[in-house]
Amino acid sequence: MTTGVRSMSQKTTKVKEKPKPFLLPAYCKGCGRCIAACVKGCITPG
């Protein structure tokens, strides 16, 4: 007999890919705001 409810092993999950940040050099003023805003610390002055 089935109840119509899926068990944990039968559930499917979608992995939603997060958008990757990028910088546009044409808009860079050299102010450093993006560096300060980056919580991971992966942006460095170039």
LINKA-V80090 format. One record per backbone hydrogen bond with DSSP energy under -1.0 kcal/mol. NH is the residue of the N-H (numbers start at 0). CO is the residue of the C=O. If there is no record, write none. Layout:
NH_CO ; NH_CO
This chain:
9_6 ; 26_23 ; 27_24 ; 35_31 ; 36_32 ; 37_33
